[in-house]
Amino acid sequence: MVVVNEEDVKRDEPPPHGAIGMSTAYRISDAAPAPRSMEFRKRVLHPKAEIGLHRIDHDEVYYVLSGEGIVNSDGTTQPLKPGMAAYLYKGATVGIKQTGAQPLSLIVSYPNAVRQTAP
């Protein structure tokens, strides 16, 4: 077991996939020793920030803790608010942007690539 305090893994940085605006990243699963089979992260998108469009090679979940945003999957957009989750499918081109007055706080979780071991 690994117990992680989010303050220990917190850093301010541009969001991934385009560096649009600023965000605070909490790389929670990075504290777990390798190999690990999933990623679990919290990200706060500051006003007008977004995780740019990118193709995913795994299913992925964006779960909103606070704030509001718009998620995009293959050109279809949907608004998100606290308590809502977007389940995104392998092969889709996805992204999410902050909207509204408050920062958008979300959990992002997805599996790591399956690593083949030598016989």
C-alpha positions as CSV (number, residue, x, y, z in Angstrom):
1,M,0.0,0.0,0.0
2,V,1.0,3.6,-0.7
3,V,-0.7,6.5,1.0
4,V,-0.3,9.8,-0.8
5,N,-0.9,13.3,0.5
6,E,-1.8,15.4,-2.6
7,E,0.3,18.3,-1.3
8,D,3.4,16.1,-1.6
9,V,2.8,15.6,-5.4
10,K,1.4,19.1,-6.3
11,R,3.0,21.3,-9.0
12,D,1.9,24.2,-11.2
13,E,2.4,23.6,-14.9
14,P,0.7,24.2,-18.2
15,P,-1.9,21.4,-19.0
16,P,-0.9,18.6,-21.3
17,H,-1.6,18.4,-25.0
18,G,-1.2,22.0,-26.1
19,A,-0.1,23.9,-22.9
20,I,-3.2,26.1,-23.1
21,G,-3.3,28.2,-19.9
22,M,-2.1,27.0,-16.5
23,S,-3.1,24.2,-14.2
24,T,-2.2,22.6,-10.9
25,A,-1.2,18.9,-11.3
26,Y,-1.4,16.3,-8.5
27,R,0.4,13.2,-9.9
28,I,-0.9,10.9,-7.2
29,S,-0.1,7.5,-8.8
30,D,3.5,8.6,-9.5
31,A,4.1,7.9,-5.8
32,A,3.4,4.2,-6.3
33,P,6.4,2.1,-7.2
34,A,6.6,0.7,-10.7
35,P,5.3,-1.3,-12.2
36,R,1.7,0.0,-11.7
37,S,-1.2,-0.8,-13.9
38,M,-3.1,2.5,-13.7
39,E,-2.8,6.3,-13.5
40,F,-4.8,8.3,-11.0
41,R,-4.3,12.1,-11.1
42,K,-6.1,15.2,-10.0
43,R,-5.8,18.3,-12.2
44,V,-7.1,21.8,-11.6
45,L,-7.5,23.8,-14.8
46,H,-7.2,27.5,-14.0
47,P,-9.6,29.9,-15.8
48,K,-9.5,29.5,-19.6
49,A,-7.1,26.5,-19.4
50,E,-7.7,23.3,-21.3
51,I,-6.2,19.9,-21.9
52,G,-6.0,20.1,-25.7
53,L,-7.4,17.6,-28.1
54,H,-5.4,14.3,-28.2
55,R,-6.0,10.7,-29.3
56,I,-6.2,8.2,-26.5
57,D,-5.1,4.6,-26.8
58,H,-7.0,3.4,-23.7
59,D,-10.3,4.2,-22.0
60,E,-10.1,7.2,-19.8
61,V,-12.3,8.9,-17.2
62,Y,-12.6,12.6,-16.3
63,Y,-14.5,13.0,-13.0
64,V,-15.4,16.6,-12.0
65,L,-14.9,17.6,-8.4
66,S,-15.6,21.3,-8.7
67,G,-16.0,24.0,-11.3
68,E,-17.4,23.6,-14.8
69,G,-16.1,22.5,-18.1
70,I,-16.8,21.3,-21.6
71,V,-15.5,17.9,-22.6
72,N,-14.9,17.0,-26.3
73,S,-14.8,13.5,-27.8
74,D,-14.5,13.1,-31.5
75,G,-16.1,16.5,-32.1
76,T,-19.0,16.0,-29.8
77,T,-19.1,18.3,-26.8
78,Q,-20.9,18.1,-23.5
79,P,-20.9,20.3,-20.4
80,L,-19.6,18.9,-17.2
81,K,-20.2,20.1,-13.6
82,P,-19.4,18.6,-10.1
83,G,-20.4,15.0,-9.7
84,M,-20.4,14.3,-13.4
85,A,-18.0,11.9,-15.2
86,A,-17.0,11.6,-18.9
87,Y,-16.1,8.0,-19.8
88,L,-13.9,8.3,-22.9
89,Y,-13.2,5.4,-25.3
90,K,-10.0,4.1,-26.7
91,G,-9.3,5.6,-30.1
92,A,-11.2,8.8,-29.5
93,T,-9.7,12.3,-29.9
94,V,-10.5,14.0,-26.6
95,G,-10.0,17.2,-24.6
96,I,-11.5,19.3,-21.8
97,K,-11.6,23.0,-21.1
98,Q,-12.5,25.1,-18.1
99,T,-15.5,27.3,-18.3
100,G,-17.2,29.4,-15.7
101,A,-15.9,31.6,-12.9
102,Q,-14.2,28.9,-10.8
103,P,-11.2,26.6,-11.7
104,L,-12.2,23.2,-13.0
105,S,-11.0,20.4,-10.6
106,L,-11.1,16.9,-11.9
107,I,-9.8,13.4,-11.5
108,V,-8.2,11.8,-14.5
109,S,-7.8,8.0,-14.5
110,Y,-6.7,5.5,-17.1
111,P,-4.8,2.2,-17.4
112,N,-1.1,2.1,-18.2
113,A,-0.1,0.3,-21.4
114,V,0.2,-3.4,-20.9
115,R,3.9,-4.3,-20.8
116,Q,4.9,-7.6,-22.2
117,T,7.5,-9.5,-20.2
118,A,10.2,-11.6,-21.8
119,P,9.7,-15.4,-21.5
